[in-house]
Amino acid sequence: MDLSEIAGRLDVIAEEAEQQDLSRESSTMETNNVISDKGGKTFQRFSVDTNESLHFDPCEDRSPSPTRADDGHADDDVFKMEENESEIVSIRNRLQGKVAEMENFAGHLEEIFLTVEENFGRQEQHLEQHYNDVLQTLSQRYDDRAAGLEEEKKNKLESLYNQLLACGKALDASKELIETAQEVYRCHDKRLFLKTVMTTIKRIEDFAKEDVDLTLSTSLEFNTPLADLSDVRTMMDSINVVPAPSAPVINPQMPNSATQTSLHVCWSLFSDDTVEYYELYYRPVLEDTPADITCAPHESKIKVKETHCTVTDLLPNGQYELWVTATNTTGISPASEKALYMTVPSPPVIKQRECTCCPEAALIRWESGNTNPVDSYTVEYSEIGTDGAESSITESIVAVPTCQCLIQLQTGRRYLISVRAVNIGGPSDRSAVITFSTTGTFFYLLEDTAHPCLSISEDGFTIFYGDEELPISAMALDDNAFTRCVAILGDLIPVQGRHYWEVEVDDVTEFRIGVAYEDTERNSYLGANNTSWCMRHILSPSRHKYEFLHNGWSPDLRITVHPMRIGVALDYDRGTLSFFNVNLEQHLHTFQCHFQNYVHPCFSLDNPGALTVHNGIEAPEYTLI
């Protein structure tokens, strides 16, 4: 049975299943199409699909039963039909499962068919090659033997010819002597006879002394030795002997050919060898593998019939060394060259406390979460609608080389953002999804810049300056931490435009709030240098004093109402930094700044106390001055 016949039978089975479903549905509708309700109305039920709900429409051609005796039967019919529908669905699902199994089996048969056909083709070529080799050998032997016979014939003929010439010469000499003797005998002159007869006798005696060989100088039989056909016999016998295969060639890894725990490996056999099965070997490649072979990673083996295989139960983002051998009845081929394959990486881990945003963009940071490096990352984000549903459209930023990405977004929207790691095996599953709102500027505090006397709340937005003495060991400072001013920086997104945040303070805490460059001096007070701008609160016995400091200079300003919540508006485009009393919607002061680089929010406590940062807030209209 070929594949077309199998596919045809599968189609017939599918059609019969559909006809069986339709016949059962139609029979069910015919036996249960009219029911009566308790109010005397008659309804006709139509069920087009077993997955649809039941619909009842008035039916005018039947009067209600006066005794309502049909009500119970109608309810029974409804339940029976629901049972029949569920049974039909179950049967259909089973048939669909069988069809899927048969399709998979047909695909497997097709693969086997192609393998058999390929092996047959190779075997046919192998047999033809043997046949041609035998014919060529026999033809060469024939040519050699014919040439030998021709040479032997030539030698025999030459020998006989030479002997024939010698016989001819002897006959000529004998004839001449006979004729000479006859002439001497017929001579009548006795003196002349006596004079010539002795010479003639002498010649006859000399001729008689010569030994004339009258035997054949060569044999008339030809030398016919037995032909040595042992090599031909060996070749004929080798037709039934399949040679051992040559080494297969393992293919380089194809993109998107892996998962987190599996690899799809392919190889080729560039020869006419017959192969019964292949053996695929693999083992993990470890960076710190010792030179001792006893400590080498364990190698595993899989036996397959085809020239491809899927290796499972592997580690994510693992690098594996693979090679393959071919085997038939004669023996095992040499191993192929080793190839390196990689499984898909593990999902990255987004660092929530290091992600920031503003109304126009979001800066996402993550860590790889993989031991081996990855090729790139893909950031995916989709918008959340006003009804809280995720949009069906997902946008992606591909080929991100590092573990951070700046995404341009639309103002006043909410987004779901995730990250995938990508290597040659394919993309990983997406990371845990985080939600971002572009209503306002959002940032976290940079804990590595905090003075040792500062502590930060669990949510990361309230800083405390305690009055207890810290031990010397606790005063060990990070190179990036403030040393003189009890301060900390915020991680503001490096995007031009407007940014706004608020700071909640109390009236007994001395503080400094503002902005500073990332490389501002850590052993200096905020506002005392040309790399920071701040609003300072000084508590005196008589009043609250406020200064707006930059490079140690402050304008002469007096604030009569102590602000409990201070708004800070940073505008890169206009080069301004403004402070507001949020409770009174009152403008306090504006710095005209010429920012050379991006700045960060800065917060400092000059005496024990606390302050809380509020961000992700839309800038009020009164701040747009």
C-alpha positions in Angstrom: 0.0 0.0 0.0 1.5 3.3 -1.0 1.1 6.7 0.7 -1.6 7.9 -1.7 -3.8 4.8 -0.8 -3.2 5.5 2.9 -4.1 9.1 2.6 -7.3 8.1 0.6 -8.3 5.7 3.3 -7.8 8.4 6.0 -10.0 10.8 4.0 -12.7 8.1 3.7 -12.6 7.5 7.5 -12.9 11.3 8.2 -15.9 11.6 5.8 -17.6 8.6 7.4 -17.1 10.1 10.8 -18.6 13.4 9.7 -21.6 11.6 8.1 -22.1 9.6 11.3 -22.0 12.8 13.3 -24.6 14.5 11.0 -26.9 11.5 10.9 -26.9 11.2 14.7 -27.6 14.9 15.1 -30.4 14.8 12.5 -32.0 11.8 14.2 -31.8 13.5 17.5 -33.4 16.6 16.2 -36.2 14.7 14.6 -37.1 12.8 17.7 -36.8 15.8 20.0 -37.8 18.8 18.0 -41.0 19.8 19.7 -41.6 20.3 23.4 -44.2 22.2 25.5 -43.6 24.5 28.4 -45.7 24.7 31.5 -47.4 28.0 30.2 -49.0 26.2 27.4 -46.7 27.5 24.6 -45.0 25.1 22.3 -41.4 25.6 21.3 -39.3 24.0 18.6 -35.7 23.4 19.4 -32.9 23.6 16.8 -29.3 22.5 17.5 -27.0 23.2 14.6 -23.8 22.3 16.5 -23.3 20.3 19.7 -21.2 23.1 21.0 -24.0 25.7 20.6 -26.6 26.5 23.3 -30.2 25.5 22.9 -32.6 27.9 21.3 -36.4 27.6 21.6 -38.7 29.4 19.1 -42.5 29.3 19.2 -44.2 26.7 17.1 -47.8 27.5 16.1 -48.8 24.3 14.4 -49.3 22.3 17.6 -51.7 22.9 20.4 -50.7 22.5 24.0 -51.7 19.4 25.9 -54.7 20.1 28.2 -53.4 17.8 30.9 -49.7 18.9 30.5 -48.9 15.2 30.3 -46.1 15.8 27.8 -44.1 18.1 30.0 -42.2 15.3 31.7 -41.4 13.6 28.4 -40.1 16.8 26.9 -37.7 17.3 29.8 -36.6 13.7 29.4 -36.1 14.3 25.7 -33.9 17.3 26.5 -31.7 15.3 28.9 -31.5 12.4 26.4 -30.4 14.8 23.6 -27.8 16.4 25.8 -26.5 12.9 26.6 -26.5 12.0 22.9 -24.6 15.2 22.1 -22.0 14.6 24.7 -21.6 11.0 23.4 -21.3 12.3 19.8 -18.6 14.8 20.9 -16.7 12.0 22.7 -16.9 9.7 19.6 -15.8 12.5 17.3 -12.9 13.3 19.6 -11.8 9.7 19.6 -12.1 9.5 15.8 -10.1 12.7 15.5 -7.4 11.2 17.7 -7.4 8.0 15.6 -7.1 10.1 12.4 -4.1 12.0 14.0 -2.5 8.7 15.0 -2.9 7.3 11.5 -1.5 10.5 9.9 1.5 10.2 12.2 1.8 6.5 11.2 1.5 7.4 7.6 4.3 10.0 8.0 6.5 7.4 9.7 5.7 5.0 6.8 6.7 7.6 4.3 10.0 8.2 6.1 10.6 4.4 6.1 9.6 4.2 2.4 12.1 6.9 1.5 14.8 5.2 3.5 14.2 1.9 1.8 14.1 3.5 -1.6 17.4 5.3 -0.8 19.0 2.1 0.4 17.8 0.2 -2.6 19.2 2.8 -4.9 22.6 2.6 -3.2 22.5 -1.2 -3.4 21.6 -1.2 -7.0 24.5 1.2 -7.8 26.8 -1.0 -5.7 25.7 -4.2 -7.7 26.1 -2.4 -11.0 29.6 -1.2 -10.0 30.6 -4.8 -9.1 29.2 -6.1 -12.4 31.2 -3.5 -14.3 34.3 -4.3 -12.4 34.0 -8.1 -13.2 33.4 -7.4 -16.9 36.3 -5.1 -16.9 38.6 -7.7 -15.3 37.4 -10.5 -17.6 37.9 -8.2 -20.6 41.4 -7.4 -19.5 42.2 -11.1 -19.0 40.9 -11.9 -22.5 42.9 -9.2 -24.0 46.0 -10.4 -22.2 45.4 -14.0 -23.2 44.7 -13.1 -26.8 47.9 -11.1 -27.0 49.9 -14.0 -25.6 48.4 -16.5 -28.1 49.2 -14.0 -30.9 52.8 -13.7 -29.8 53.2 -17.5 -29.5 51.7 -18.0 -33.0 54.1 -15.4 -34.4 57.1 -17.2 -32.9 56.0 -20.6 -34.2 55.4 -19.3 -37.7 58.8 -17.5 -37.7 60.6 -20.7 -36.6 58.8 -22.9 -39.3 59.5 -20.3 -41.9 63.2 -20.3 -41.1 63.3 -24.1 -41.2 61.5 -24.0 -44.5 64.2 -21.7 -45.9 66.9 -24.0 -44.7 65.3 -27.0 -46.4 64.9 -25.0 -49.5 68.6 -24.1 -49.6 69.6 -27.7 -49.0 67.3 -28.8 -51.9 68.8 -26.2 -54.2 72.3 -27.3 -53.3 71.4 -31.0 -53.9 69.8 -30.2 -57.2 72.8 -28.2 -58.3 75.2 -31.1 -57.4 73.0 -33.6 -59.3 72.9 -31.4 -62.4 76.7 -30.9 -62.2 77.3 -34.6 -61.8 75.1 -35.3 -64.8 77.0 -32.9 -66.9 80.4 -34.5 -65.9 79.0 -37.9 -66.6 77.9 -36.9 -70.1 81.2 -35.3 -70.9 83.0 -37.3 -73.8 86.4 -35.7 -73.3 88.3 -38.0 -70.9 90.8 -35.3 -69.9 88.1 -32.9 -69.1 86.1 -35.6 -67.3 89.1 -36.4 -65.1 89.8 -32.8 -64.5 86.2 -32.0 -63.3 85.1 -35.2 -61.7 87.3 -34.9 -58.6 86.0 -31.4 -57.8 82.4 -32.6 -58.2 83.1 -35.6 -55.9 84.6 -33.4 -53.4 81.5 -31.1 -53.3 79.3 -34.1 -53.0 81.3 -35.5 -50.1 81.2 -32.1 -48.4 77.4 -31.8 -49.0 76.9 -35.3 -47.6 78.8 -34.5 -44.5 76.4 -31.6 -43.7 73.6 -32.7 -41.3 70.3 -31.5 -42.5 67.7 -31.3 -39.6 64.5 -32.7 -41.0 62.5 -32.6 -37.6 60.1 -29.7 -36.8 61.7 -26.9 -35.0 58.5 -26.0 -33.0 55.6 -27.8 -31.6 52.3 -27.6 -33.4 50.4 -27.5 -30.1 49.8 -24.2 -28.4 50.5 -23.7 -24.7 47.1 -23.3 -23.0 47.7 -22.8 -19.2 44.7 -22.6 -16.9 43.5 -19.0 -16.4 43.9 -17.7 -12.8 40.4 -16.3 -12.1 40.7 -16.3 -8.4 40.4 -12.5 -8.2 37.3 -12.6 -10.4 35.9 -15.3 -8.2 36.6 -13.1 -5.2 34.9 -10.2 -6.9 31.9 -12.3 -7.7 31.7 -13.5 -4.1 32.0 -9.9 -2.8 28.8 -9.0 -4.6 27.0 -10.6 -1.7 29.2 -8.9 0.9 28.2 -5.3 1.8 31.2 -3.1 2.6 31.4 -1.3 5.9 30.0 2.3 5.6 32.2 5.3 5.3 32.1 8.0 8.0 28.9 10.1 8.0 29.0 13.9 7.9 27.1 15.6 10.8 25.5 18.9 9.7 26.0 22.2 11.6 23.2 23.2 13.8 20.3 24.9 12.1 18.7 28.0 13.6 15.6 27.3 15.7 16.3 23.6 15.8 16.3 23.2 19.6 14.2 23.7 22.8 15.3 24.2 26.3 15.7 20.5 26.8 16.1 19.0 23.3 18.2 19.2 20.1 17.2 18.2 16.6 20.4 16.8 14.9 20.8 15.9 11.2 23.6 14.3 9.3 24.4 13.0 5.8 26.1 10.0 4.2 28.0 11.1 1.0 28.5 7.6 -0.3 26.7 4.6 -1.8 27.1 2.5 1.4 24.2 0.5 2.8 23.4 1.4 6.4 21.2 -0.6 8.8 21.2 2.0 11.6 23.1 4.9 13.0 24.4 5.6 16.5 24.4 9.2 17.7 26.7 10.0 20.6 26.6 13.2 22.6 28.0 14.7 25.8 27.9 18.1 27.5 30.8 20.5 27.0 31.9 22.0 30.3 34.1 25.0 30.5 36.0 23.7 33.6 36.4 20.1 32.4 39.6 18.7 34.0 42.4 17.2 31.8 41.9 13.8 33.5 39.9 11.7 31.1 38.3 9.9 34.1 36.5 13.1 35.0 35.2 13.7 31.4 31.5 14.2 31.1 29.5 11.0 30.5 28.6 10.4 26.9 25.2 9.0 25.8 24.2 7.1 22.8 21.0 6.8 20.7 20.3 4.2 18.0 18.2 5.5 15.1 17.2 4.3 11.6 17.0 7.7 9.9 19.6 10.4 9.3 18.1 12.7 11.9 17.3 12.4 15.6 15.9 14.5 18.4 17.9 14.3 21.6 15.9 15.0 24.8 16.4 15.5 28.5 19.1 18.1 28.1 20.0 21.2 30.1 18.9 24.7 29.0 21.5 26.8 27.2 23.8 23.8 27.3 26.6 23.2 24.8 26.8 19.6 23.6 29.3 17.8 21.5 27.8 15.3 19.0 29.1 12.7 16.6 27.6 9.8 14.7 28.6 6.4 13.3 26.9 4.1 10.6 26.5 0.4 11.0 25.7 -2.5 8.6 26.2 -6.3 8.6 29.9 -5.9 7.7 30.9 -3.4 10.5 30.8 0.1 11.9 32.0 3.1 10.0 34.6 5.6 11.4 33.0 8.3 13.6 32.0 11.6 12.0 33.7 14.8 13.0 32.3 16.3 16.2 29.8 19.1 16.0 28.7 21.6 18.7 25.0 22.1 19.3 23.3 24.4 21.8 20.0 24.1 23.5 17.7 27.1 23.9 18.6 29.4 26.8 16.6 29.7 30.0 14.3 32.7 30.2 16.1 35.9 31.4 15.3 37.4 34.8 14.1 41.0 34.6 15.6 43.2 37.4 12.5 45.0 38.5 14.4 47.3 40.9 16.6 48.6 38.0 13.8 49.3 35.4 12.7 52.9 34.9 10.3 54.7 32.6 8.9 58.0 31.6 5.9 59.1 29.6 7.7 58.4 26.3 9.9 55.4 27.0 10.9 52.6 29.4 14.4 51.3 30.2 14.3 47.5 30.9 17.3 45.7 32.5 17.6 42.0 33.1 20.2 39.3 33.8 20.8 36.4 31.5 20.2 33.6 34.0 22.4 31.3 31.8 25.9 30.0 32.4 26.8 30.1 28.7 26.6 33.4 26.8 23.6 34.0 24.5 23.7 35.5 21.1 21.1 38.2 21.6 17.8 39.1 23.4 14.3 39.9 22.2 12.1 42.3 24.1 8.4 41.9 23.6 5.7 44.3 24.7 2.0 44.7 24.3 -0.5 47.3 25.4 -3.1 46.8 28.1 -6.5 48.2 27.1 -8.8 50.3 29.2 -10.8 47.2 30.0 -7.7 45.5 31.4 -7.4 43.1 28.5 -4.1 42.5 26.8 -3.8 43.6 23.2 -3.5 40.8 20.6 -0.7 42.7 18.9 2.7 42.1 20.4 5.7 44.2 19.2 9.2 43.0 19.4 12.7 44.5 19.5 15.1 41.9 18.2 18.9 41.4 18.3 19.4 43.3 21.5 23.1 42.7 22.3 23.2 43.6 26.0 21.1 43.1 29.1 19.2 46.3 28.8 16.9 48.0 26.2 15.3 51.4 25.8 11.8 51.1 24.4 9.9 54.0 22.9 6.3 54.0 24.1 3.2 56.1 23.9 2.2 58.4 26.7 -0.5 57.5 29.2 -0.6 53.8 28.4 0.0 50.6 30.3 2.2 47.9 28.9 3.2 44.2 29.5 6.9 43.7 28.9 8.9 40.5 28.7 12.3 39.4 27.4 13.6 36.3 25.6 17.2 35.1 25.3 18.2 33.8 21.8 21.0 31.6 20.6 21.5 29.5 17.5 19.1 26.9 19.0 16.2 29.4 19.0 14.5 31.8 21.5 13.8 30.9 25.1 10.5 31.1 26.8 9.6 34.6 27.8 10.6 35.9 31.1 8.2 36.8 33.9 6.0 39.7 32.6 6.3 43.1 34.2 3.8 45.9 33.9 4.8 49.5 33.1 2.7 52.6 33.0 3.8 55.7 31.0 1.7 58.1 33.0 4.8 59.7 34.6 8.4 59.2 35.4 9.2 56.1 37.4 12.6 55.2 39.0 14.2 53.4 41.9 17.0 54.6 44.2 20.5 53.5 43.5 21.4 51.7 46.7 25.1 51.4 45.8 25.4 55.3 46.0 23.8 55.5 49.5 25.8 56.8 52.4 26.3 54.0 55.1 24.1 55.9 57.5 21.1 55.7 55.2 18.7 52.8 55.1 16.0 52.1 52.5 12.6 50.7 53.0 11.6 47.4 51.5 9.6 49.0 48.7 12.7 51.1 47.8 11.1 54.6 48.1 11.6 55.7 51.7 15.1 56.6 53.1 15.9 56.8 56.8 18.7 58.4 58.7 18.9 57.0 62.2 20.5 58.7 65.2 22.3 55.6 66.4 26.1 55.3 66.2 27.4 53.0 63.5 30.4 50.8 64.2 33.6 51.4 62.3 33.1 48.1 60.3 29.8 49.4 59.1 31.4 52.5 57.7 33.2 50.7 55.0 32.3 52.6 51.9 31.7 51.6 48.3 33.7 53.5 45.7 30.4 54.8 44.4 28.8 55.7 47.7 28.6 59.2 49.2 31.1 59.7 52.0 30.5 63.2 53.4 26.9 64.0 52.5 24.3 61.5 53.8 22.8 61.2 50.3 21.6 58.8 47.6 20.9 59.1 43.9 17.9 57.9 41.9 18.1 55.9 38.7 16.4 58.3 36.3 15.8 57.1 32.7 18.2 58.7 30.2 15.6 60.3 28.0 15.1 63.9 27.0 11.9 65.7 27.7 10.0 66.4 30.9 10.2 64.4 34.2 8.3 64.9 37.4 8.4 63.4 40.8 7.4 64.3 44.4 9.1 64.1 47.8 7.2 63.8 51.0 9.0 65.4 54.0 8.3 66.5 57.6 9.0 69.8 59.3 11.7 68.5 61.7 14.0 67.0 59.1 16.8 68.9 57.4 17.1 67.7 53.8 18.4 68.4 50.3 16.5 67.3 47.2 17.3 68.0 43.6 19.4 66.5 40.7 23.0 65.8 40.1 25.2 64.3 37.5 26.1 60.6 37.8 29.8 61.5 38.5 29.1 64.2 41.0 31.7 64.4 43.8 30.9 61.8 46.5 32.8 63.7 49.2 31.0 67.0 48.7 27.6 68.3 49.7 24.8 68.5 47.2 24.5 72.0 45.9 28.0 72.9 46.9 29.5 72.1 43.5 28.7 72.8 39.9 27.5 69.2 39.2 24.4 69.3 41.5 21.3 71.5 42.0 19.2 71.2 45.1 16.6 72.7 47.5 17.8 72.7 51.0 15.8 72.9 54.3 17.5 74.2 57.4 15.7 74.0 60.7 16.5 77.0 63.1 14.9 77.8 66.5 13.0 80.7 65.0 11.9 79.5 61.5 12.3 77.2 58.6 15.0 78.3 56.1 15.1 77.2 52.5 18.0 77.5 50.0 18.2 76.7 46.4 21.8 75.8 45.9 24.1 75.3 42.9 27.9 75.6 43.1 27.5 76.9 46.7 25.3 79.9 45.7 21.6 80.5 46.5 19.2 83.4 45.6 17.7 85.3 48.5 14.3 83.7 48.8 11.9 83.3 51.7 9.2 80.6 51.9 6.5 81.4 54.5 4.6 78.1 54.4 6.6 74.9 55.1 5.9 72.5 52.2 5.2 68.9 53.3 5.2 67.5 49.7 7.6 69.0 47.2 7.2 68.5 43.5 10.3 68.5 41.3 10.0 69.2 37.5 13.0 68.6 35.2 12.7 69.8 31.7 15.7 69.0 29.5 14.4 70.8 26.4 13.9 74.1 28.2 16.9 73.6 30.5 15.0 74.1 33.8 14.6 72.5 37.2 11.6 73.7 39.1 10.3 73.1 42.7 6.7 73.3 43.8 4.7 73.1 47.0 2.2 70.4 46.0 -0.3 71.0 48.7 -0.7 74.7 47.7 0.1 74.2 44.0 2.7 76.9 44.6 5.8 77.5 42.5 8.9 77.9 44.7 11.9 78.3 42.4 13.3 77.4 39.0 17.0 76.9 38.1 18.0 77.8 34.5 20.4 75.0 33.8 22.6 74.0 30.8 22.8 70.2 31.3 25.8 68.7 29.6 24.7 65.2 30.4 21.8 63.3 31.8 21.2 63.9 35.6 19.8 61.8 38.4 17.5 62.7 41.2 19.4 63.2 44.5 18.2 63.1 48.1 20.1 63.9 51.3 19.3 64.1 55.0 21.3 66.4 57.1 19.9 65.2 60.4 18.1 62.0 61.5 14.8 61.7 59.9 13.1 60.2 56.8 11.7 61.2 53.4 9.6 59.4 50.9 9.8 59.5 47.1 6.6 59.4 45.0 7.1 58.8 41.3 5.1 57.5 38.3 2.9 60.6 38.8 1.5 62.6 35.9 2.9 66.2 36.1 0.1 68.6 37.3 -0.8 71.5 34.9 0.5 74.1 37.3 4.0 72.7 36.8 3.9 73.6 33.1 5.4 77.1 33.5 
